[in-house]
């Protein structure tokens, strides 16, 4: 199973750690999307920036 993660809010004015987490997921601009594996490391990153992204499951 995989997770599709899309950045829906701007990174402007966010904490450095939140920006770094978004960049680590491959999200740099609003509308950027990436597919990541569904594992504990990815879920930890999602929890850190959950207020900035939209997550959907892919099969």
PQR file with spaces between the fields and no chain letter, atoms N, CA, C, O and H, PARSE charges and radii, in Angstrom:
ATOM       1  N    UNK     1       0.849   -1.177    0.000 -0.4000 1.5000
ATOM       2  CA   UNK     1       0.000    0.000    0.000 -0.0000 2.0000
ATOM       3  C    UNK     1       0.893    1.238    0.000  0.5500 1.7000
ATOM       4  O    UNK     1       1.978    1.236    0.583 -0.5500 1.4000
ATOM       5  N    UNK     2       0.424    2.285   -0.658 -0.4000 1.5000
ATOM       6  CA   UNK     2       1.187    3.525   -0.747 -0.0000 2.0000
ATOM       7  C    UNK     2       0.276    4.701   -0.388  0.5500 1.7000
ATOM       8  O    UNK     2      -0.950    4.591   -0.421 -0.5500 1.4000
ATOM       9  H    UNK     2      -0.456    2.286   -1.132  0.4000 1.0000
ATOM      10  N    UNK     3       0.892    5.801   -0.054 -0.4000 1.5000
ATOM      11  CA   UNK     3       0.168    7.018    0.298 -0.0000 2.0000
ATOM      12  C    UNK     3       0.506    8.114   -0.704  0.5500 1.7000
ATOM      13  O    UNK     3       1.674    8.340   -1.020 -0.5500 1.4000
ATOM      14  H    UNK     3       1.887    5.890   -0.027  0.4000 1.0000
ATOM      15  N    UNK     4      -0.521    8.790   -1.199 -0.4000 1.5000
ATOM      16  CA   UNK     4      -0.309    9.944   -2.070 -0.0000 2.0000
ATOM      17  C    UNK     4      -0.419   11.178   -1.186  0.5500 1.7000
ATOM      18  O    UNK     4      -1.432   11.385   -0.518 -0.5500 1.4000
ATOM      19  H    UNK     4      -1.470    8.607   -0.942  0.4000 1.0000
ATOM      20  N    UNK     5       0.620   11.988   -1.188 -0.4000 1.5000
ATOM      21  CA   UNK     5       0.688   13.161   -0.326 -0.0000 2.0000
ATOM      22  C    UNK     5       0.773   14.400   -1.210  0.5500 1.7000
ATOM      23  O    UNK     5       1.632   14.491   -2.087 -0.5500 1.4000
ATOM      24  H    UNK     5       1.442   11.820   -1.731  0.4000 1.0000
ATOM      25  N    UNK     6      -0.132   15.360   -0.970 -0.4000 1.5000
ATOM      26  CA   UNK     6      -0.168   16.589   -1.754 -0.0000 2.0000
ATOM      27  C    UNK     6      -0.067   17.793   -0.833  0.5500 1.7000
ATOM      28  O    UNK     6      -0.748   17.861    0.190 -0.5500 1.4000
ATOM      29  H    UNK     6      -0.830   15.287   -0.257  0.4000 1.0000
ATOM      30  N    UNK     7       0.785   18.740   -1.200 -0.4000 1.5000
ATOM      31  CA   UNK     7       0.927   19.975   -0.433 -0.0000 2.0000
ATOM      32  C    UNK     7      -0.204   20.922   -0.821  0.5500 1.7000
ATOM      33  O    UNK     7      -0.331   21.289   -1.989 -0.5500 1.4000
ATOM      34  H    UNK     7       1.338   18.684   -2.031  0.4000 1.0000
ATOM      35  N    UNK     8      -1.028   21.321    0.152 -0.4000 1.5000
ATOM      36  CA   UNK     8      -2.181   22.178   -0.132 -0.0000 2.0000
ATOM      37  C    UNK     8      -2.073   23.557    0.511  0.5500 1.7000
ATOM      38  O    UNK     8      -2.865   24.446    0.200 -0.5500 1.4000
ATOM      39  H    UNK     8      -0.925   21.022    1.101  0.4000 1.0000
ATOM      40  N    UNK     9      -1.104   23.746    1.402 -0.4000 1.5000
ATOM      41  CA   UNK     9      -0.892   25.059    2.010 -0.0000 2.0000
ATOM      42  C    UNK     9       0.574   25.450    1.857  0.5500 1.7000
ATOM      43  O    UNK     9       1.447   24.590    1.734 -0.5500 1.4000
ATOM      44  H    UNK     9      -0.460   23.024    1.655  0.4000 1.0000
ATOM      45  N    UNK    10       0.830   26.741    1.866 -0.4000 1.5000
ATOM      46  CA   UNK    10       2.160   27.282    1.627 -0.0000 2.0000
ATOM      47  C    UNK    10       3.133   26.958    2.756  0.5500 1.7000
ATOM      48  O    UNK    10       2.738   26.786    3.909 -0.5500 1.4000
ATOM      49  H    UNK    10       0.121   27.439    1.966  0.4000 1.0000
ATOM      50  N    UNK    11       4.411   26.878    2.399 -0.4000 1.5000
ATOM      51  CA   UNK    11       5.471   26.677    3.382 -0.0000 2.0000
ATOM      52  C    UNK    11       6.028   28.008    3.897  0.5500 1.7000
ATOM      53  O    UNK    11       6.887   28.019    4.779 -0.5500 1.4000
ATOM      54  H    UNK    11       4.732   27.017    1.462  0.4000 1.0000
ATOM      55  N    UNK    12       5.550   29.116    3.355 -0.4000 1.5000
ATOM      56  CA   UNK    12       6.030   30.431    3.793 -0.0000 2.0000
ATOM      57  C    UNK    12       5.726   30.664    5.262  0.5500 1.7000
ATOM      58  O    UNK    12       4.589   30.488    5.700 -0.5500 1.4000
ATOM      59  H    UNK    12       4.853   29.107    2.638  0.4000 1.0000
ATOM      60  N    UNK    13       6.734   31.058    6.023 -0.4000 1.5000
ATOM      61  CA   UNK    13       6.562   31.385    7.429 -0.0000 2.0000
ATOM      62  C    UNK    13       6.491   30.179    8.347  0.5500 1.7000
ATOM      63  O    UNK    13       6.247   30.334    9.543 -0.5500 1.4000
ATOM      64  H    UNK    13       7.658   31.201    5.668  0.4000 1.0000
ATOM      65  N    UNK    14       6.696   28.993    7.822 -0.4000 1.5000
ATOM      66  CA   UNK    14       6.648   27.783    8.653 -0.0000 2.0000
ATOM      67  C    UNK    14       7.983   27.567    9.348  0.5500 1.7000
ATOM      68  O    UNK    14       8.993   28.163    8.976 -0.5500 1.4000
ATOM      69  H    UNK    14       6.895   28.867    6.850  0.4000 1.0000
ATOM      70  N    UNK    15       7.977   26.712   10.357 -0.4000 1.5000
ATOM      71  CA   UNK    15       9.202   26.378   11.068 -0.0000 2.0000
ATOM      72  C    UNK    15      10.163   25.635   10.136  0.5500 1.7000
ATOM      73  O    UNK    15       9.738   24.930    9.221 -0.5500 1.4000
ATOM      74  H    UNK    15       7.156   26.228   10.660  0.4000 1.0000
ATOM      75  N    UNK    16      11.466   25.806   10.386 -0.4000 1.5000
ATOM      76  CA   UNK    16      12.471   25.170    9.535 -0.0000 2.0000
ATOM      77  C    UNK    16      12.292   23.658    9.470  0.5500 1.7000
ATOM      78  O    UNK    16      12.482   23.052    8.416 -0.5500 1.4000
ATOM      79  H    UNK    16      11.811   26.379   11.129  0.4000 1.0000
ATOM      80  N    UNK    17      11.928   23.055   10.587 -0.4000 1.5000
ATOM      81  CA   UNK    17      11.728   21.610   10.618 -0.0000 2.0000
ATOM      82  C    UNK    17      10.572   21.168    9.735  0.5500 1.7000
ATOM      83  O    UNK    17      10.644   20.116    9.099 -0.5500 1.4000
ATOM      84  H    UNK    17      11.773   23.547   11.443  0.4000 1.0000
ATOM      85  N    UNK    18       9.505   21.962    9.690 -0.4000 1.5000
ATOM      86  CA   UNK    18       8.361   21.632    8.848 -0.0000 2.0000
ATOM      87  C    UNK    18       8.716   21.771    7.369  0.5500 1.7000
ATOM      88  O    UNK    18       8.303   20.948    6.552 -0.5500 1.4000
ATOM      89  H    UNK    18       9.446   22.817   10.207  0.4000 1.0000
ATOM      90  N    UNK    19       9.473   22.800    7.026 -0.4000 1.5000
ATOM      91  CA   UNK    19       9.915   22.980    5.644 -0.0000 2.0000
ATOM      92  C    UNK    19      10.826   21.834    5.236  0.5500 1.7000
ATOM      93  O    UNK    19      10.695   21.302    4.134 -0.5500 1.4000
ATOM      94  H    UNK    19       9.808   23.468    7.690  0.4000 1.0000
ATOM      95  N    UNK    20      11.749   21.449    6.113 -0.4000 1.5000
ATOM      96  CA   UNK    20      12.673   20.356    5.824 -0.0000 2.0000
ATOM      97  C    UNK    20      11.916   19.039    5.641  0.5500 1.7000
ATOM      98  O    UNK    20      12.258   18.241    4.769 -0.5500 1.4000
ATOM      99  H    UNK    20      11.855   21.882    7.008  0.4000 1.0000
ATOM     100  N    UNK    21      10.900   18.815    6.453 -0.4000 1.5000
ATOM     101  CA   UNK    21      10.097   17.595    6.329 -0.0000 2.0000
ATOM     102  C    UNK    21       9.361   17.566    4.999  0.5500 1.7000
ATOM     103  O    UNK    21       9.339   16.535    4.326 -0.5500 1.4000
ATOM     104  H    UNK    21      10.622   19.463    7.162  0.4000 1.0000
ATOM     105  N    UNK    22       8.758   18.683    4.615 -0.4000 1.5000
ATOM     106  CA   UNK    22       8.064   18.751    3.322 -0.0000 2.0000
ATOM     107  C    UNK    22       9.048   18.509    2.185  0.5500 1.7000
ATOM     108  O    UNK    22       8.735   17.776    1.247 -0.5500 1.4000
ATOM     109  H    UNK    22       8.776   19.520    5.162  0.4000 1.0000
ATOM     110  N    UNK    23      10.222   19.108    2.253 -0.4000 1.5000
ATOM     111  CA   UNK    23      11.234   18.907    1.213 -0.0000 2.0000
ATOM     112  C    UNK    23      11.698   17.461    1.159  0.5500 1.7000
ATOM     113  O    UNK    23      11.950   16.930    0.078 -0.5500 1.4000
ATOM     114  H    UNK    23      10.476   19.703    3.015  0.4000 1.0000
ATOM     115  N    UNK    24      11.813   16.819    2.314 -0.4000 1.5000
ATOM     116  CA   UNK    24      12.225   15.417    2.360 -0.0000 2.0000
ATOM     117  C    UNK    24      11.182   14.522    1.685  0.5500 1.7000
ATOM     118  O    UNK    24      11.521   13.474    1.136 -0.5500 1.4000
ATOM     119  H    UNK    24      11.608   17.250    3.193  0.4000 1.0000
ATOM     120  N    UNK    25       9.933   14.931    1.728 -0.4000 1.5000
ATOM     121  CA   UNK    25       8.875   14.186    1.049 -0.0000 2.0000
ATOM     122  C    UNK    25       8.771   14.560   -0.430  0.5500 1.7000
ATOM     123  O    UNK    25       7.981   13.963   -1.161 -0.5500 1.4000
ATOM     124  H    UNK    25       9.658   15.782    2.174  0.4000 1.0000
ATOM     125  N    UNK    26       9.550   15.531   -0.875 -0.4000 1.5000
ATOM     126  CA   UNK    26       9.516   15.957   -2.270 -0.0000 2.0000
ATOM     127  C    UNK    26       8.477   17.017   -2.555  0.5500 1.7000
ATOM     128  O    UNK    26       8.077   17.200   -3.705 -0.5500 1.4000
ATOM     129  H    UNK    26      10.191   16.016   -0.282  0.4000 1.0000
ATOM     130  N    UNK    27       8.031   17.724   -1.517 -0.4000 1.5000
ATOM     131  CA   UNK    27       6.998   18.755   -1.662 -0.0000 2.0000
ATOM     132  C    UNK    27       7.644   20.127   -1.508  0.5500 1.7000
ATOM     133  O    UNK    27       8.180   20.450   -0.448 -0.5500 1.4000
ATOM     134  H    UNK    27       8.356   17.575   -0.583  0.4000 1.0000
ATOM     135  N    UNK    28       7.593   20.930   -2.560 -0.4000 1.5000
ATOM     136  CA   UNK    28       8.220   22.234   -2.516 -0.0000 2.0000
ATOM     137  C    UNK    28       7.252   23.382   -2.786  0.5500 1.7000
ATOM     138  O    UNK    28       7.392   24.463   -2.214 -0.5500 1.4000
ATOM     139  H    UNK    28       7.157   20.667   -3.421  0.4000 1.0000
ATOM     140  N    UNK    29       6.264   23.149   -3.664 -0.4000 1.5000
ATOM     141  CA   UNK    29       5.291   24.173   -4.012 -0.0000 2.0000
ATOM     142  C    UNK    29       3.882   23.639   -3.790  0.5500 1.7000
ATOM     143  O    UNK    29       3.664   22.427   -3.787 -0.5500 1.4000
ATOM     144  H    UNK    29       6.150   22.271   -4.129  0.4000 1.0000
ATOM     145  N    UNK    30       2.929   24.546   -3.605 -0.4000 1.5000
ATOM     146  CA   UNK    30       1.530   24.144   -3.480 -0.0000 2.0000
ATOM     147  C    UNK    30       1.149   23.372   -4.739  0.5500 1.7000
ATOM     148  O    UNK    30       1.456   23.794   -5.854 -0.5500 1.4000
ATOM     149  H    UNK    30       3.106   25.530   -3.607  0.4000 1.0000
ATOM     150  N    UNK    31       0.478   22.239   -4.550 -0.4000 1.5000
ATOM     151  CA   UNK    31       0.070   21.409   -5.674 -0.0000 2.0000
ATOM     152  C    UNK    31       1.020   20.266   -5.964  0.5500 1.7000
ATOM     153  O    UNK    31       0.660   19.333   -6.682 -0.5500 1.4000
ATOM     154  H    UNK    31       0.228   21.896   -3.645  0.4000 1.0000
ATOM     155  N    UNK    32       2.234   20.319   -5.418 -0.4000 1.5000
ATOM     156  CA   UNK    32       3.171   19.204   -5.590 -0.0000 2.0000
ATOM     157  C    UNK    32       2.616   17.974   -4.895  0.5500 1.7000
ATOM     158  O    UNK    32       2.057   18.067   -3.802 -0.5500 1.4000
ATOM     159  H    UNK    32       2.527   21.076   -4.835  0.4000 1.0000
ATOM     160  N    UNK    33       2.771   16.824   -5.531 -0.4000 1.5000
ATOM     161  CA   UNK    33       2.289   15.572   -4.953 -0.0000 2.0000
ATOM     162  C    UNK    33       3.360   14.503   -5.114  0.5500 1.7000
ATOM     163  O    UNK    33       4.166   14.549   -6.043 -0.5500 1.4000
ATOM     164  H    UNK    33       3.225   16.749   -6.419  0.4000 1.0000
ATOM     165  N    UNK    34       3.357   13.549   -4.206 -0.4000 1.5000
ATOM     166  CA   UNK    34       4.305   12.457   -4.237 -0.0000 2.0000
ATOM     167  C    UNK    34       3.636   11.198   -3.707  0.5500 1.7000
ATOM     168  O    UNK    34       2.674   11.270   -2.942 -0.5500 1.4000
ATOM     169  H    UNK    34       2.702   13.512   -3.451  0.4000 1.0000
ATOM     170  N    UNK    35       4.147   10.054   -4.114 -0.4000 1.5000
ATOM     171  CA   UNK    35       3.660    8.775   -3.608 -0.0000 2.0000
ATOM     172  C    UNK    35       4.759    8.178   -2.747  0.5500 1.7000
ATOM     173  O    UNK    35       5.886    7.989   -3.205 -0.5500 1.4000
ATOM     174  H    UNK    35       4.929    9.996   -4.735  0.4000 1.0000
ATOM     175  N    UNK    36       4.425    7.883   -1.496 -0.4000 1.5000
ATOM     176  CA   UNK    36       5.386    7.361   -0.531 -0.0000 2.0000
ATOM     177  C    UNK    36       4.876    6.034    0.026  0.5500 1.7000
ATOM     178  O    UNK    36       3.669    5.797    0.060 -0.5500 1.4000
ATOM     179  H    UNK    36       3.510    8.037   -1.124  0.4000 1.0000
ATOM     180  N    UNK    37       5.796    5.164    0.465 -0.4000 1.5000
ATOM     181  CA   UNK    37       5.358    3.903    1.069 -0.0000 2.0000
ATOM     182  C    UNK    37       4.665    4.158    2.409  0.5500 1.7000
ATOM     183  O    UNK    37       4.964    5.127    3.108 -0.5500 1.4000
ATOM     184  H    UNK    37       6.777    5.356    0.437  0.4000 1.0000
ATOM     185  N    UNK    38       3.744    3.274    2.743 -0.4000 1.5000
ATOM     186  CA   UNK    38       3.010    3.381    4.002 -0.0000 2.0000
ATOM     187  C    UNK    38       3.809    2.665    5.096  0.5500 1.7000
ATOM     188  O    UNK    38       3.621    1.472    5.336 -0.5500 1.4000
ATOM     189  H    UNK    38       3.501    2.488    2.175  0.4000 1.0000
ATOM     190  N    UNK    39       4.701    3.411    5.752 -0.4000 1.5000
ATOM     191  CA   UNK    39       5.518    2.833    6.825 -0.0000 2.0000
ATOM     192  C    UNK    39       5.624    3.836    7.974  0.5500 1.7000
ATOM     193  O    UNK    39       5.212    4.986    7.825 -0.5500 1.4000
ATOM     194  H    UNK    39       4.853    4.379    5.557  0.4000 1.0000
ATOM     195  N    UNK    40       6.169    3.417    9.117 -0.4000 1.5000
ATOM     196  CA   UNK    40       6.236    4.319   10.283 -0.0000 2.0000
ATOM     197  C    UNK    40       7.020    5.612   10.027  0.5500 1.7000
ATOM     198  O    UNK    40       6.663    6.662   10.562 -0.5500 1.4000
ATOM     199  H    UNK    40       6.504    2.483    9.238  0.4000 1.0000
ATOM     200  N    UNK    41       8.078    5.548    9.222 -0.4000 1.5000
ATOM     201  CA   UNK    41       8.869    6.758    8.951 -0.0000 2.0000
ATOM     202  C    UNK    41       8.039    7.783    8.191  0.5500 1.7000
ATOM     203  O    UNK    41       8.056    8.970    8.517 -0.5500 1.4000
ATOM     204  H    UNK    41       8.368    4.696    8.788  0.4000 1.0000
ATOM     205  N    UNK    42       7.319    7.326    7.186 -0.4000 1.5000
ATOM     206  CA   UNK    42       6.474    8.230    6.405 -0.0000 2.0000
ATOM     207  C    UNK    42       5.346    8.796    7.264  0.5500 1.7000
ATOM     208  O    UNK    42       5.024    9.980    7.165 -0.5500 1.4000
ATOM     209  H    UNK    42       7.305    6.362    6.921  0.4000 1.0000
ATOM     210  N    UNK    43       4.749    7.959    8.099 -0.4000 1.5000
ATOM     211  CA   UNK    43       3.653    8.431    8.965 -0.0000 2.0000
ATOM     212  C    UNK    43       4.150    9.482    9.957  0.5500 1.7000
ATOM     213  O    UNK    43       3.409   10.407   10.291 -0.5500 1.4000
ATOM     214  H    UNK    43       5.010    6.997    8.179  0.4000 1.0000
ATOM     215  N    UNK    44       5.376    9.358   10.428 -0.4000 1.5000
ATOM     216  CA   UNK    44       5.958   10.356   11.314 -0.0000 2.0000
ATOM     217  C    UNK    44       6.118   11.694   10.622  0.5500 1.7000
ATOM     218  O    UNK    44       5.850   12.744   11.207 -0.5500 1.4000
ATOM     219  H    UNK    44       5.978    8.607   10.157  0.4000 1.0000
ATOM     220  N    UNK    45       6.559   11.650    9.367 -0.4000 1.5000
ATOM     221  CA   UNK    45       6.692   12.890    8.588 -0.0000 2.0000
ATOM     222  C    UNK    45       5.326   13.514    8.339  0.5500 1.7000
ATOM     223  O    UNK    45       5.166   14.731    8.426 -0.5500 1.4000
ATOM     224  H    UNK    45       6.776   10.797    8.893  0.4000 1.0000
ATOM     225  N    UNK    46       4.353   12.680    8.031 -0.4000 1.5000
ATOM     226  CA   UNK    46       2.992   13.183    7.795 -0.0000 2.0000
ATOM     227  C    UNK    46       2.453   13.864    9.052  0.5500 1.7000
ATOM     228  O    UNK    46       1.854   14.935    8.962 -0.5500 1.4000
ATOM     229  H    UNK    46       4.483   11.691    7.960  0.4000 1.0000
ATOM     230  N    UNK    47       2.654   13.261   10.210 -0.4000 1.5000
ATOM     231  CA   UNK    47       2.153   13.842   11.461 -0.0000 2.0000
ATOM     232  C    UNK    47       2.774   15.196   11.752  0.5500 1.7000
ATOM     233  O    UNK    47       2.144   16.044   12.385 -0.5500 1.4000
ATOM     234  H    UNK    47       3.140   12.391   10.284  0.4000 1.0000
ATOM     235  N    UNK    48       4.004   15.410   11.298 -0.4000 1.5000
ATOM     236  CA   UNK    48       4.690   16.675   11.563 -0.0000 2.0000
ATOM     237  C    UNK    48       4.107   17.828   10.738  0.5500 1.7000
ATOM     238  O    UNK    48       4.126   18.979   11.172 -0.5500 1.4000
ATOM     239  H    UNK    48       4.515   14.722   10.784  0.4000 1.0000
ATOM     240  N    UNK    49       3.585   17.508    9.537 -0.4000 1.5000
ATOM     241  CA   UNK    49       3.072   18.575    8.664 -0.0000 2.0000
ATOM     242  C    UNK    49       1.629   18.298    8.217  0.5500 1.7000
ATOM     243  O    UNK    49       1.219   18.723    7.137 -0.5500 1.4000
ATOM     244  H    UNK    49       3.569   16.573    9.184  0.4000 1.0000
ATOM     245  N    UNK    50       0.875   17.595    9.041 -0.4000 1.5000
ATOM     246  CA   UNK    50      -0.489   17.191    8.672 -0.0000 2.0000
ATOM     247  C    UNK    50      -1.376   18.391    8.343  0.5500 1.7000
ATOM     248  O    UNK    50      -2.301   18.256    7.542 -0.5500 1.4000
ATOM     249  H    UNK    50       1.208   17.250    9.918  0.4000 1.0000
ATOM     250  N    UNK    51      -1.127   19.545    8.928 -0.4000 1.5000
ATOM     251  CA   UNK    51      -1.941   20.733    8.695 -0.0000 2.0000
ATOM     252  C    UNK    51      -1.644   21.398    7.348  0.5500 1.7000
ATOM     253  O    UNK    51      -2.336   22.340    6.961 -0.5500 1.4000
ATOM     254  H    UNK    51      -0.375   19.655    9.578  0.4000 1.0000
ATOM     255  N    UNK    52      -0.622   20.918    6.631 -0.4000 1.5000
ATOM     256  CA   UNK    52      -0.234   21.520    5.354 -0.0000 2.0000
ATOM     257  C    UNK    52      -0.528   20.629    4.150  0.5500 1.7000
ATOM     258  O    UNK    52      -0.397   21.069    3.008 -0.5500 1.4000
ATOM     259  H    UNK    52      -0.060   20.153    6.945  0.4000 1.0000
ATOM     260  N    UNK    53      -0.923   19.387    4.396 -0.4000 1.5000
ATOM     261  CA   UNK    53      -1.006   18.405    3.308 -0.0000 2.0000
ATOM     262  C    UNK    53      -2.364   17.718    3.261  0.5500 1.7000
ATOM     263  O    UNK    53      -3.169   17.818    4.187 -0.5500 1.4000
ATOM     264  H    UNK    53      -1.029   19.030    5.324  0.4000 1.0000
ATOM     265  N    UNK    54      -2.594   17.015    2.149 -0.4000 1.5000
ATOM     266  CA   UNK    54      -3.747   16.136    1.987 -0.0000 2.0000
ATOM     267  C    UNK    54      -3.201   14.756    1.656  0.5500 1.7000
ATOM     268  O    UNK    54      -2.371   14.614    0.757 -0.5500 1.4000
ATOM     269  H    UNK    54      -1.940   16.934    1.397  0.4000 1.0000
ATOM     270  N    UNK    55      -3.664   13.734    2.381 -0.4000 1.5000
ATOM     271  CA   UNK    55      -3.153   12.380    2.206 -0.0000 2.0000
ATOM     272  C    UNK    55      -4.285   11.472    1.746  0.5500 1.7000
ATOM     273  O    UNK    55      -5.376   11.482    2.316 -0.5500 1.4000
ATOM     274  H    UNK    55      -4.338   13.850    3.111  0.4000 1.0000
ATOM     275  N    UNK    56      -4.008   10.679    0.696 -0.4000 1.5000
ATOM     276  CA   UNK    56      -4.945    9.675    0.232 -0.0000 2.0000
ATOM     277  C    UNK    56      -4.212    8.359    0.040  0.5500 1.7000
ATOM     278  O    UNK    56      -3.009    8.336   -0.222 -0.5500 1.4000
ATOM     279  H    UNK    56      -3.121   10.671    0.234  0.4000 1.0000
ATOM     280  N    UNK    57      -4.953    7.262    0.174 -0.4000 1.5000
ATOM     281  CA   UNK    57      -4.340    5.937   -0.009 -0.0000 2.0000
ATOM     282  C    UNK    57      -4.415    5.530   -1.462  0.5500 1.7000
ATOM     283  O    UNK    57      -5.405    5.796   -2.143 -0.5500 1.4000
ATOM     284  H    UNK    57      -5.930    7.281    0.386  0.4000 1.0000
ATOM     285  N    UNK    58      -3.351    4.876   -1.939 -0.4000 1.5000
ATOM     286  CA   UNK    58      -3.327    4.311   -3.268 -0.0000 2.0000
ATOM     287  C    UNK    58      -3.109    2.822   -3.165  0.5500 1.7000
ATOM     288  O    UNK    58      -2.408    2.347   -2.272 -0.5500 1.4000
ATOM     289  H    UNK    58      -2.547    4.660   -1.386  0.4000 1.0000
ATOM     290  N    UNK    59      -3.710    2.085   -4.078 -0.4000 1.5000
ATOM     291  CA   UNK    59      -3.525    0.635   -4.069 -0.0000 2.0000
ATOM     292  C    UNK    59      -2.488    0.213   -5.080  0.5500 1.7000
ATOM     293  O    UNK    59      -2.202   -0.977   -5.211 -0.5500 1.4000
ATOM     294  H    UNK    59      -4.279    2.471   -4.804  0.4000 1.0000
